[in-house]
Structure formats: C-alpha cells, structure tokens
C-alpha cells in the first residue's frame, strides 16, 4: 500500500517542480529586461519609440536648502535625434521661462549651451553643461527612447520592494562605462516611479545622490508621460515641475532649437 502512495507523491512532486523550475531559472538580467520591456510597452510601445519631439508646459519651482527660491511659468521643448556613438547626447532642448518665454536656456547635441535673456545669449558654464550631460544620459526616459540598442547596456533586477507605500520592481541599468541608473518601476502600472544615480562633482570630487520622482502620468498623444516631476540631491529638493499640458510630435521647426541670427552673443562668465 505504501509503494503506490509514494509513487504518486513522487510524481506529484516532480510535476510541481517542473512547473516551478522556469520561475526559479529566471536570472536577474532576464527579470530586469522583462520589467524594462513591460515599462516600455506601458509608456506607449512604438508610439513612445517614434516620439520625435515633445512640448511640456506648466509651473516650475526651484529650491535652495528645501526653501522655495524661484517659481515661473515654464515651457520645455525637446527634439530627439538619431543616436550616435555611446556617451554622446542625441537630443536638443530649449527651456523657456516666463509667460512670454523671454528667458531660458538652449542646449545643443554637441555640448553647446546658451543662457538666453533680453540682453543676449551667453555660453553656459562648462560645469553646468557637464551636469546636464550626465543627468540626461541617466534619465530613464532618455535611456528607453535613445539608448536601448547601445552596446554593453545591461538590465539587472534587484527584486521587488515597497517604496513610499508603493510596490515596485527595482532594476539597475548599467552601460559599458559602468555608469549605473537605478530605476523603480510601479508593479501595477509598470511605469517608472523613481530613479537615482550617483554623480561626482568635478571640482570638489564629492559624490552626490541624484534622485528624480515621476508621478501623475497622463496620456499625451498615445504616450504616457509624468505630469509631475521632482528632483532631489542628497535628499534635498531642488526642482519641481507640474505640467498642465504635454504634446508630442508637433513637428517643431529647426529655428526652435537655434539662436536667432540677430541675437547678441555675450562673453562667457
């Protein structure tokens, strides 16, 4: 009587092990890539990947030592370019402030940047351009839109956790230069909720933790985009933007990302 029972038990155990084996066999990199691909699909899939330009408009707040230091109406124009060699930016950006957009910054893909005011255009300091370069390369949306086919890019799952009462999947994205961005994807929506990376100040050599929080996703022409973005450095709030409108594929003209020919060019500081 015992032998048939044991045979049935062994067969059942083998069957259950066969069902569970594929789950345990998934590597950290396979899980990480699965989470990232699910996020890409949630963001809009092909619609996200073919987003050529974007216009975000809303209220922007800047902070110094957790205290409000500035607020303004902001409009951010972004154009994606064909990806080039790894480490080179393939994007142009124009950030304009004020109701009349009479001051702001213009960023070119070749590392050229301008501070634009009614006085003219002044080259942005090298340190500011380097910070923009590092921040953009680590941005999860830029990675998914521009860097997915980059050689040496690795997605590694760090497992699941609960952050700010929100269940998330944590994925570490690293490139061939060992630059790492840790992204927290919401388990239900699959969308990026938070990201962090570490950046070393080129002057002081201090290591800073850069965190960005994404929330209030809404549909923007078939793409899910966060209408609330908050940036922190070493736990201190630096910047917030609350968009009231986001549009994609507006066929922005080249002139939107160029200095006017008659603008006065000022000397660097």
N, C-alpha and C positions, 0 to 999 in steps of 0.2 A: 504493500500500500504506500510505503514511503517513497519508493523509487519513482512512480508516476507523478507524485506530487512535486518531488524535487525537479523532475524533468520539466514540468510545466512552469515551475518557479524560475528555472534557469532560462527557459525560452522567453518568458515574460521579461526577465531582466535584460537579456540580450536585445530584445525588441526595443525596450525603453532606452538602453544605452545607444542603440542605433539612431533613435530619434534625437537624443540629446547631444550626440557626438558632434554634429555640424555646428551647434551653438558654441560649444567649448573650443572648437577648432578655429573659430574666427580670430585672427590676430588683431593686435592693437591697430596696426596700419589699415587692415581691411575694415575694421569698425570705424576708424576715423574717416576713411574715404567714403564709407556708406553714409555717415552723418553729414558730411560736407555735400555729397551729391543730393541728399534729401533737402538740404537747405537751399541748394541752387534751384531745385525744382520748385520749392515753396516761394522763392523770390520771383519766379516767373519763367524759369527754364530758358528756352530760346529767346523769349521776349527780353529777358534780362541780359542775355549774352549779346544781343543785337542792339542794345541801347547805345546809341551814338552820342547823344548829348542829353543834358538834364538842366532844368532850372528850378532852384529851390528858393522860395521867398517866405519871409516870416520875421520873427523877433529874435535878436541875438543879444546875449548878455555876457559880459566878461567880468571876471572876479579876480581879486588880489587878496590873498590870505583869507579866503572864504567870504570876503565882503564885496558887494557889488561895486565895480569900478567903472562900468560903462554899459550902455544899452542903446540899441539902434534898430532901425528897420534894415534888414539885410536881404540881398539877393545874390545867390551863388550860381554862376554859370559854369558848367563843366562839359568838356568835349573829350571823348576817348579817341585815341589814335591807334594805328596798328602797332602791336607790341614789338619792341626792338630787342636789343641784347639785354640779358638779365642785369638788373640793377639800374637800368635807365628808365626814367619815367616816360610813359606814353599817354600823357594827359595834359590838357591845358585848363586853367581855371581862372576865373575872374570873380573876385569877391567885392561887391559894391555895397556901400552903407549909406543910410540916409534916404529920405523919401524921394529925393531927386537923384540918388546914386551919384553924388558929386564927390565921393572919395572912396578909396578902396585899394585893392592890390590886384595885380595881374601876374599870373605865373605861367611861364612858357615851359615846354617839354625839355628844352636844352639846359635847364638850370638857371635861366634868366628870369628875374622877377622885378617888379616895379611897384613902388608906393605912389599911388596916383591921387593928387589933390588939385584944388583950383590953382595952386602955384605951378604945377607941372608934374613931371614924373621923375622920381628919384630911385636909383637902383636899391633893391632890398639888400640888407647886410648879409654877408656870407653865412653867418650863424643861423639866421632866420631861414634862409634857403635850404640849408642842410637839415634843419628841423622839419621843414615841410617835406623834403625828400624822404626822410626816414618815416615820418608819420604816414605818408601816402603809401609807401611800399608795404607797411604793416597793416594797412586798413583792410579789413576782411572783404569789403565790397570791391575794392580795387583788386585784391587777390583773386576773387572769384570771377571778376569781369576780364582781367588782363593777364593774370599770371598762371592760370590753370595748366597750360601746356609748357611751362618753364621747366627745363631740365633740372633734376635734383630736388624738386618740390615734394615734400613728404607730409602726409596727414597721419597723425598718431593719436589714437583715443587715449584719454586719461580717465575714462569711465564716466559714470553719472554722479551727480551731486545735487544739492539744493542750495541755491544762492539767492539771498533776499526773498526767501519763501517761494522760490521758483525752481521747479525741477529742470535741470539742464544736463546736456551732454557736453563734455569738455574735450576739445580737440586741440592738439598742439600742431601748428603748421610751421615747418622749418624749410629753409631753402638751402641751396648749395653753399652759401656762405655762413651757414649755421645761425642765421637770423631767425628768431622764433617769435611767432604771434600765437597767443593762447586765446581761443575763442570759445564762448559759452553759448550753445545753441539751445533754445527752448525745446523741451521734449515734445510738447504738444504741437506748437506751430511750426517747429523745425527752423525757425528764423534766428539769426544772430541776435543775442540779447546783450552781450558784453564782450569786450576784447581787452587784452592787455599785452604790453611788450615792455622791455627794458631798454632804455637809451642812455648812453654815457655822454655827459656834457663834454664837448671838445675842448673847452677851456679849463674847467675845474676838474675834469675826469670823474665827477660824481656820477653815480648810477641812479637813474630816476625810473620809477614805475609809471608808465603812461597807460591810463585806463579810459575807455570810451564806452558809454552805456547807450543802447539803442532801444527805443520804445515807441508806442503809438503808431504801429505800422498801418498804412492805408494803401489802397490801390492807386497807382499812378500810371495810367495807360497800360495796364496789364502787368506792371511790376510792383511788387510790394516794397515800400520804402519807409524807413522810420521818420516820422514827423517830429520826433523829439530826440535830440542828441545831446549828451552831456560828456564833457571831457574833464579828466582829473589827472593831477600829477602828484605822486606820493601822498594820495589821499585828500589833497586839497582841490576843490572845484576851481576850474579855470574858465570854462566856457559852456554856455548852453544855447541851443537854438531850437525854437519851436516854429515849425513851418506851418503856414496856412494854405500853401499851395506848392505842389511838386508836379512838373510836367516833363515828359521825356520826348526825345526825337522831334525837337522843334526846328530842325534844320537851321541851326544858328549860323549866321554868316561869319566868314573869316574875320571881318572887321571887329567882331565882338571880342576877339582874343588878340587884338593888335593895338599898339599905341597909335593914336591919330598922328598923322604926319606933321601936323602943325603944333603938337604939344611941346612945351618947353621941357628940355631934358636937363635935370638938375644934377649937380655933382654928388657922388656918394658921400655919406656921412663918415 
